[in-house]
Amino acid sequence: MFPQPNRGKLSLFSGSIPTSQKQRRYPLKGIFWKNQRTIKYLLFLSCLVISITNLYPAFAHKVQVAGDVGGTLHIEPNDNPRAGEPSQAWFALTRRGGRVISLSQCNCRLAVYAQPYAAGEPPLLEPQLEPVAAERYQGIPGADITFPKPGIYELQLNGKPISGARFKPFQFKFEVTVAGGSTQNTRNLRDVNGDLVEGQSQQLPTWAIALPILGFIGILVVVMQSMRRGGE
């Protein structure tokens, strides 16, 4: 009689492992593939949360170009002024090539109009410009503005060179939307355009940012629990 082959050794050298042994050695392999779609969904949801939380910074500054001068407007806070509350507006002026134009080099004038307005109509406000430091800019034109009502306004900045500065005269027209102030949140009022509006801030509410984040955390907890149960 021929000797019986050692089935244990053959299975060892042939590399074949019983299914039960594979499951014991790689308990998470099957779970990973089962939850692959869920992981992809979590990645998509995380990207969505990041895009929502970065919505306002992405659209923060308004930029215009007139001749050889570029102008950037920013209004604190977050380009979302509210009626009845002081807001600091500043204008980053740069010549072609990136050189900053300070207020000491510019005979600048700021006028605020309520939209719509007729040609030749006097401005609603003429805030006094002062040199301010903002971000990487030093001595640029800035002013504190208190918008009386919610609505759409136009900020006109006119400038001419002084003290031997070399740039062409310019005019910038920035459109600004003003939301209702905190003292107006409980009642309706008419904005500068005559339309009846709710006195609510138009900035992205906190719950709109927190809700996707909480949903992401909840789904992540459920997936982790299911993976732990599958590995036991």
Disulfide bonds with the S-S distance in Angstrom:
Cys106-Cys108 2.08
